[in-house]
């Protein structure tokens, strides 16, 4: 059982001992630390809370809201929502911050507290350290009885979020409506079952042409919720069965996005951002950002429009900080996370869907044909589970020694260049694992590079 504290929030498995899992005691402790930290930063006493469809979601929500009320905060509870919706609600409500209760792509036994500041953005590493220090010291001061906070339910924000998307100048409603897309959606038994069909209808897709699988909001994910090709077999088959134009997959909190082509093949989660960036840059040339584990195809597309591409460390807050620094017009992560600053600084599958469908409609291509215009790079994505005793820094030092003749980047883990290929090794912010990503023009080469480094890691462990 696991408890992980990082820039991606407080994440852990449900059930087990306090201090080793996301137990009720730990949920209260970290929520109290976050609320106490906010009290020192702002005079506002309003916070936004939302959750995805996990089995443990309501239980964790009750603990979070009660703790925040006990600190004197008034809570706006969005109920079942998405991470980008909570982010936008914070600024719309002019709140001090917020918490989205979701473990994103992790399996159903996991849950997490994602902590957001008054800008509706993930807190920084520095802020996170302050909160963790407060939690370890348990220096909380709760409100007296006549100053206990309140909780108000407000389930209108998904509609507000969608309205903000459909009014963007970049979104071509008439073109989407004219294409009469038939679309299969896999929301993996979570919040996307509410938000994605509603968005598609607002974009002009007919209700009869929206087919939703795994639509029951029970949190019992029908498959591994990470929208990777190996988990989207059912979606692929359904696209073929009903003769759909495309398939859409999102993760449980709807900040990651992946597409399936009309023949059931994968568009590739790395290319969700690439395709959207191609469209956005065609209208607004400028700079782009993605994390250093993402495909170099984004760099190629950016160069085509005269912009400059910048890599960042992995983690949404790192991507956002780099985007602000270089004034990027579009950015995100190769896991299907798309960030459009014009809307808000957060990964948002809903705006990604709207921009992708606009691009597809205006191109007059099928999704398979659209994929064919982009360069073919292959990324092999792998992971190695870690035991508690493993010294990852020592392992990486030995790998650096072995490949010392190759160009390296140590900003985030270890990235090694091999001519036109690369491999990136880093510990995850969300799981007790080392991720090993390798990219090449050839699929077998990418796999071979990844396997070679995985063998090195096992040997040095």
C-alpha positions as CSV (number, residue, x, y, z in Angstrom):
1,X,0.0,0.0,0.0
2,X,1.3,3.4,-0.9
3,X,1.2,7.1,0.0
4,X,3.0,9.6,-2.3
5,X,3.6,13.3,-1.7
6,X,4.7,15.3,-4.7
7,X,3.9,18.3,-7.0
8,X,1.0,16.2,-8.3
9,X,-0.6,16.2,-4.8
10,X,-1.2,13.8,-2.0
11,X,-1.9,10.4,-3.6
12,X,-2.3,7.0,-2.1
13,X,-4.2,3.7,-2.0
14,X,-7.4,3.4,0.0
15,X,-7.3,1.0,3.0
16,X,-4.4,0.1,5.3
17,X,-2.4,1.8,8.0
18,X,-2.3,5.6,8.5
19,X,0.9,7.1,7.2
20,X,1.3,4.3,4.6
21,X,-1.9,5.0,2.6
22,X,-4.4,7.7,1.9
23,X,-6.2,6.8,5.1
24,X,-9.0,9.0,6.6
25,X,-6.4,10.3,9.2
26,X,-4.0,11.3,6.4
27,X,-6.8,12.9,4.3
28,X,-7.8,15.1,7.2
29,X,-4.2,15.9,8.1
30,X,-3.1,17.0,4.6
31,X,-6.4,18.9,4.0
32,X,-5.9,20.7,7.3
33,X,-2.3,21.6,6.3
34,X,-3.5,23.0,2.9
35,X,-6.3,25.0,4.6
36,X,-3.9,26.3,7.2
37,X,-1.4,27.3,4.5
38,X,-4.1,29.1,2.6
39,X,-5.1,31.0,5.7
40,X,-1.6,32.5,5.9
41,X,-1.7,33.5,2.2
42,X,-5.1,34.9,1.7
43,X,-8.0,36.6,3.6
44,X,-10.5,34.8,1.3
45,X,-12.5,32.1,3.0
46,X,-14.0,30.4,0.0
47,X,-12.7,27.1,-1.6
48,X,-13.8,24.9,-4.5
49,X,-14.0,21.1,-4.2
50,X,-14.8,18.5,-6.9
51,X,-14.2,14.8,-7.4
52,X,-14.1,12.2,-10.1
53,X,-16.2,9.0,-10.1
54,X,-14.0,6.8,-8.0
55,X,-15.6,4.4,-5.5
56,X,-13.8,6.2,-2.6
57,X,-14.7,9.7,-3.9
58,X,-17.7,10.5,-1.8
59,X,-16.0,9.2,1.4
60,X,-12.9,11.3,0.8
61,X,-15.0,14.3,-0.2
62,X,-16.9,14.2,3.1
63,X,-13.6,14.2,5.0
64,X,-12.2,17.1,2.9
65,X,-15.3,19.3,3.1
66,X,-15.7,18.7,6.8
67,X,-12.1,19.6,7.5
68,X,-12.2,22.7,5.5
69,X,-15.4,23.8,7.2
70,X,-13.7,23.1,10.6
71,X,-11.0,25.6,9.5
72,X,-13.6,28.2,8.8
73,X,-13.7,27.9,5.0
74,X,-17.0,28.1,3.0
75,X,-16.9,25.3,0.4
76,X,-18.4,25.4,-3.1
77,X,-18.9,21.7,-3.9
78,X,-19.0,20.9,-7.6
79,X,-19.8,17.2,-6.9
80,X,-18.8,14.9,-9.8
81,X,-16.6,17.1,-12.0
82,X,-13.4,17.2,-13.9
83,X,-10.0,18.6,-12.9
84,X,-10.1,21.4,-15.5
85,X,-13.6,22.3,-14.5
86,X,-12.5,22.8,-10.8
87,X,-9.6,24.8,-12.0
88,X,-11.8,27.2,-13.9
89,X,-14.4,27.3,-11.1
90,X,-11.8,28.7,-8.7
91,X,-11.2,31.8,-10.8
92,X,-14.9,32.2,-11.6
93,X,-15.7,32.1,-7.9
94,X,-12.7,34.2,-7.0
95,X,-11.8,31.5,-4.4
96,X,-8.7,31.2,-2.4
97,X,-8.0,27.8,-4.0
98,X,-9.4,24.4,-4.3
99,X,-9.0,20.6,-4.2
100,X,-9.9,18.1,-6.9
101,X,-10.3,14.6,-5.4
102,X,-8.9,12.3,-8.1
103,X,-6.0,10.0,-8.7
104,X,-6.2,10.7,-12.4
105,X,-5.1,7.7,-14.4
106,X,-4.3,5.5,-11.4
107,X,-6.4,2.3,-10.8
108,X,-9.6,2.4,-8.7
109,X,-7.9,1.5,-5.4
110,X,-6.1,4.9,-5.6
111,X,-7.3,8.4,-4.7
112,X,-5.6,11.8,-4.3
113,X,-5.9,15.4,-3.2
114,X,-4.8,17.7,-6.0
115,X,-4.1,21.1,-4.5
116,X,-4.9,24.3,-6.5
117,X,-4.0,27.9,-5.8
118,X,-6.2,31.0,-6.4
119,X,-5.3,31.0,-10.1
120,X,-6.8,27.6,-10.4
121,X,-3.3,26.1,-11.0
122,X,-1.4,23.4,-9.2
123,X,0.6,24.7,-6.3
124,X,4.4,25.0,-6.8
125,X,7.0,22.7,-5.4
126,X,8.0,25.4,-2.8
127,X,4.4,25.8,-1.7
128,X,4.0,22.0,-1.5
129,X,7.0,21.7,0.8
130,X,5.5,24.3,3.1
131,X,2.2,22.4,3.2
132,X,4.0,19.1,3.9
133,X,6.0,20.7,6.7
134,X,2.7,22.0,8.3
135,X,1.3,18.5,8.0
136,X,4.3,16.9,9.7
137,X,4.1,19.4,12.6
138,X,0.3,19.2,12.7
139,X,0.2,23.0,13.4
140,X,-3.5,23.5,12.7
141,X,-5.8,25.9,14.4
142,X,-9.5,25.1,13.8
143,X,-12.3,27.7,13.9
144,X,-14.5,28.3,16.9
145,X,-18.1,27.0,16.7
146,X,-19.6,30.3,15.5
147,X,-17.1,30.6,12.7
148,X,-17.4,27.1,11.2
149,X,-17.7,27.2,7.4
150,X,-20.5,26.2,5.2
151,X,-20.9,23.9,2.1
152,X,-22.9,24.9,-0.9
153,X,-23.6,22.5,-3.8
154,X,-23.1,23.9,-7.3
155,X,-23.3,21.5,-10.2
156,X,-23.5,24.1,-12.9
157,X,-19.8,24.5,-13.6
158,X,-19.5,21.7,-16.3
159,X,-22.0,23.7,-18.3
160,X,-20.1,26.9,-17.6
161,X,-16.9,25.2,-18.7
162,X,-18.4,24.0,-21.9
163,X,-19.9,27.4,-22.6
164,X,-16.5,29.0,-22.3
165,X,-15.1,26.4,-24.8
166,X,-17.8,26.8,-27.4
167,X,-17.4,30.6,-27.4
168,X,-13.7,30.5,-28.2
169,X,-13.0,32.0,-31.7
170,X,-10.8,28.9,-32.4
171,X,-13.8,26.6,-32.1
172,X,-15.7,26.3,-35.4
173,X,-19.2,25.1,-34.4
174,X,-20.6,25.4,-37.9
175,X,-17.9,23.3,-39.4
176,X,-18.2,20.6,-36.8
177,X,-22.0,20.5,-37.2
178,X,-21.7,20.2,-40.9
179,X,-19.4,17.2,-40.7
180,X,-22.1,15.2,-38.8
181,X,-19.5,13.2,-36.9
182,X,-20.4,9.8,-35.4
183,X,-18.4,9.4,-32.3
184,X,-17.8,6.7,-29.7
185,X,-16.8,7.8,-26.2
186,X,-15.0,5.8,-23.5
187,X,-15.2,7.8,-20.2
188,X,-14.1,4.7,-18.2
189,X,-17.0,4.9,-15.7
190,X,-16.1,8.3,-14.4
191,X,-16.8,12.1,-14.8
192,X,-16.3,12.0,-18.6
193,X,-19.6,10.2,-18.9
194,X,-21.2,13.5,-17.9
195,X,-19.0,16.1,-19.5
196,X,-17.9,14.6,-22.8
197,X,-21.3,13.8,-24.3
198,X,-22.6,17.2,-23.1
199,X,-19.7,18.9,-24.8
200,X,-20.2,17.0,-28.0
201,X,-23.9,18.0,-28.1
202,X,-22.9,21.7,-27.5
203,X,-20.5,21.4,-30.4
204,X,-23.3,20.3,-32.7
205,X,-22.9,16.5,-32.7
206,X,-26.3,14.9,-32.8
207,X,-27.3,12.9,-29.8
208,X,-28.0,9.8,-31.9
209,X,-24.4,10.0,-33.2
210,X,-22.8,9.9,-29.7
211,X,-22.2,6.3,-28.5
212,X,-20.9,6.0,-24.9
213,X,-19.4,2.8,-23.6
214,X,-18.4,2.3,-19.9
215,X,-20.9,5.0,-19.1
216,X,-22.1,3.9,-15.7
217,X,-20.7,6.2,-13.0
218,X,-19.7,3.5,-10.5
219,X,-15.9,4.0,-10.3
220,X,-15.4,0.4,-11.1
221,X,-13.2,1.1,-14.1
222,X,-13.9,-1.3,-16.9
223,X,-10.2,-1.3,-17.8
224,X,-7.0,0.3,-16.7
225,X,-8.0,4.0,-16.8
226,X,-4.8,5.3,-18.4
227,X,-5.8,6.0,-22.0
228,X,-3.0,4.1,-23.6
229,X,-3.4,1.9,-26.8
230,X,-3.2,-1.4,-24.8
231,X,-6.3,-0.3,-22.7
232,X,-8.5,0.9,-25.6
233,X,-9.3,-2.4,-27.3
234,X,-13.0,-2.2,-26.5
235,X,-13.2,1.4,-27.8
236,X,-11.4,0.3,-31.0
237,X,-13.9,-2.6,-31.6
238,X,-16.9,-0.4,-30.9
239,X,-15.7,2.3,-33.4
240,X,-15.5,-0.5,-36.0
241,X,-18.8,-2.1,-35.1
242,X,-20.9,1.1,-35.4
243,X,-18.9,2.6,-38.3
244,X,-18.0,5.7,-36.3
245,X,-15.8,8.5,-37.6
246,X,-13.6,8.4,-34.5
247,X,-13.3,7.3,-30.9
248,X,-12.5,9.5,-27.9
249,X,-11.0,8.2,-24.6
250,X,-10.4,10.3,-21.5
251,X,-9.0,9.4,-18.1
252,X,-11.2,9.6,-14.9
253,X,-10.7,13.3,-14.2
254,X,-10.8,14.3,-17.9
255,X,-7.4,16.0,-18.3
256,X,-5.9,13.4,-20.6
257,X,-7.2,12.7,-24.1
258,X,-6.6,10.0,-26.8
259,X,-8.3,9.3,-30.1
260,X,-9.1,6.2,-32.1
261,X,-9.2,6.3,-35.9
262,X,-12.2,5.2,-38.0
263,X,-10.5,1.9,-38.8
264,X,-10.0,1.2,-35.1
265,X,-6.3,2.0,-35.1
266,X,-4.8,4.4,-32.6
267,X,-4.2,8.1,-33.4
268,X,-1.6,8.0,-30.6
269,X,-1.9,9.9,-27.3
270,X,1.3,11.7,-28.1
271,X,-0.3,13.1,-31.2
272,X,-3.4,14.6,-29.5
273,X,-1.3,17.6,-28.6
274,X,0.6,17.6,-31.9
275,X,-2.7,17.8,-33.9
276,X,-4.3,20.5,-31.7
277,X,-1.0,22.5,-31.8
278,X,-0.9,22.3,-35.6
279,X,-4.4,23.8,-35.7
280,X,-3.8,26.5,-33.1
281,X,-0.4,27.5,-34.6
282,X,-2.0,27.8,-38.0
283,X,-4.2,30.6,-36.6
284,X,-1.9,32.0,-33.9
285,X,1.8,31.3,-34.6
286,X,4.0,31.3,-31.6
287,X,6.0,29.2,-29.1
288,X,5.1,25.8,-27.7
289,X,6.0,23.8,-24.6
290,X,5.8,20.1,-23.7
291,X,7.6,18.0,-21.1
292,X,10.8,16.3,-22.0
293,X,9.1,12.9,-22.1
294,X,7.0,14.0,-25.1
295,X,7.4,13.4,-28.8
296,X,9.7,15.7,-30.8
297,X,6.9,16.0,-33.4
298,X,5.7,19.1,-31.5
299,X,9.0,20.7,-32.1
300,X,8.7,19.9,-35.9
301,X,5.2,21.4,-36.0
302,X,6.3,24.5,-34.1
303,X,9.2,25.1,-36.4
304,X,6.9,24.8,-39.4
305,X,5.0,27.9,-38.2
306,X,8.2,29.9,-37.3
307,X,7.8,29.4,-33.5
308,X,10.2,28.0,-31.0
309,X,9.7,24.9,-29.0
310,X,10.8,24.6,-25.3
311,X,10.9,21.4,-23.2
312,X,10.1,21.4,-19.5
313,X,10.4,19.0,-16.6
314,X,7.5,16.5,-16.3
315,X,4.5,17.7,-14.2
316,X,1.7,20.1,-15.2
317,X,3.0,22.9,-12.9
318,X,6.4,22.7,-14.6
319,X,4.8,22.9,-18.1
320,X,2.6,25.8,-17.1
321,X,5.6,27.7,-15.6
322,X,7.6,27.2,-18.7
323,X,4.6,28.3,-20.9
324,X,4.3,31.5,-19.0
325,X,8.1,32.1,-19.2
326,X,8.2,31.8,-23.0
327,X,4.7,33.1,-23.7
328,X,3.6,29.9,-25.4
329,X,0.3,29.9,-27.3
330,X,-0.2,26.1,-26.8
331,X,1.4,23.4,-24.7
332,X,0.9,20.3,-22.7
333,X,2.2,16.8,-22.2
334,X,2.5,13.9,-24.5
335,X,0.2,11.8,-22.4
336,X,-2.7,13.6,-24.1
337,X,-2.8,16.7,-21.8
338,X,-3.5,19.9,-23.8
339,X,-3.1,23.4,-22.2
340,X,-4.7,26.4,-24.0
341,X,-3.7,29.6,-22.1
342,X,-6.5,31.5,-23.9
343,X,-9.0,29.4,-21.8
344,X,-6.9,28.5,-18.7
345,X,-3.5,27.2,-17.6
346,X,-4.5,23.6,-17.1
347,X,-4.6,20.3,-19.0
348,X,-8.1,20.1,-20.4
349,X,-9.4,17.2,-22.5
350,X,-12.7,19.1,-23.2
351,X,-11.0,22.0,-24.9
352,X,-8.7,19.5,-26.6
353,X,-11.8,17.7,-28.1
354,X,-13.3,20.9,-29.3
355,X,-10.1,22.0,-31.0
356,X,-9.4,18.6,-32.5
357,X,-12.9,18.3,-34.0
358,X,-12.5,21.8,-35.4
359,X,-9.2,20.9,-37.0
360,X,-10.6,17.6,-38.3
361,X,-13.7,19.3,-39.7
362,X,-11.9,22.1,-41.4
363,X,-9.3,19.8,-42.9
364,X,-12.0,17.8,-44.7
365,X,-9.9,14.7,-43.9
366,X,-10.7,11.5,-42.1
367,X,-8.9,11.1,-38.8
368,X,-6.7,8.5,-40.3
369,X,-5.7,10.8,-43.1
370,X,-5.1,13.6,-40.6
371,X,-2.7,11.3,-38.7
372,X,-0.9,10.6,-41.9
373,X,0.3,14.2,-42.3
374,X,2.4,14.1,-39.1
375,X,5.9,12.6,-38.8
376,X,6.1,9.1,-37.6
377,X,8.0,8.9,-34.3
378,X,7.6,6.0,-32.0
379,X,7.7,6.2,-28.2
380,X,8.2,3.1,-26.2
381,X,6.6,3.7,-22.7
382,X,7.7,1.4,-19.9
383,X,8.0,1.3,-16.1
384,X,9.8,-0.6,-13.4
385,X,8.2,-0.9,-9.9
386,X,10.4,0.2,-7.0
387,X,11.0,-1.3,-3.7
388,X,11.3,1.1,-0.8
389,X,15.0,0.3,-0.3
390,X,16.1,1.3,-3.8
391,X,18.4,4.4,-4.1
392,X,17.3,5.8,-7.5
393,X,19.9,8.5,-7.5
394,X,22.7,6.0,-7.2
395,X,21.2,3.9,-10.0
396,X,21.0,7.0,-12.2
397,X,24.6,7.9,-11.4
398,X,25.8,4.5,-12.5
399,X,23.8,4.9,-15.8
400,X,25.4,8.3,-16.3
401,X,28.8,6.7,-16.0
402,X,28.0,4.0,-18.5
403,X,26.7,6.4,-21.1
404,X,29.0,9.4,-20.3
405,X,29.9,9.9,-23.9
406,X,26.3,10.7,-24.9
407,X,24.6,14.1,-24.4
408,X,22.5,14.2,-21.2
409,X,20.0,16.4,-19.5
410,X,19.5,16.0,-15.7
411,X,16.9,18.7,-15.2
412,X,14.2,16.0,-14.6
413,X,15.6,12.5,-13.9
414,X,18.0,11.6,-16.7
415,X,17.5,12.1,-20.5
416,X,20.1,10.6,-22.8
417,X,20.4,11.5,-26.5
418,X,21.5,8.9,-29.1
419,X,21.9,10.8,-32.4
420,X,18.3,11.4,-33.4
421,X,16.9,9.1,-30.7
422,X,16.5,9.6,-26.9
423,X,15.5,7.9,-23.7
424,X,14.2,9.6,-20.6
425,X,14.4,7.9,-17.1
426,X,12.6,9.5,-14.2
427,X,10.8,8.5,-11.0
428,X,7.0,9.1,-11.2
429,X,5.3,11.9,-9.2
430,X,2.2,9.6,-8.9
431,X,3.4,6.0,-8.5
432,X,6.4,4.2,-6.9
433,X,8.0,3.5,-10.2
434,X,10.7,4.5,-12.6
435,X,9.3,5.5,-16.0
436,X,11.4,4.7,-19.1
437,X,10.4,6.4,-22.3
438,X,12.4,6.1,-25.5
439,X,11.7,7.6,-28.9
440,X,13.0,6.9,-32.4
441,X,11.9,7.0,-36.1
442,X,11.6,3.2,-35.9
443,X,9.4,1.3,-33.4
444,X,11.8,-1.5,-32.9
445,X,14.7,0.9,-32.2
446,X,12.6,2.7,-29.6
447,X,11.7,-0.6,-27.9
448,X,15.3,-1.8,-28.0
449,X,16.6,1.4,-26.4
450,X,14.0,1.2,-23.7
451,X,14.8,-2.5,-23.1
452,X,18.5,-1.8,-22.9
453,X,18.1,0.9,-20.3
454,X,15.6,-1.2,-18.3
455,X,18.2,-4.0,-18.2
456,X,20.7,-1.5,-17.0
457,X,18.4,-0.3,-14.2
458,X,17.6,-3.9,-13.0
459,X,21.3,-4.7,-13.0
460,X,22.3,-1.6,-11.0
461,X,19.4,-2.1,-8.6
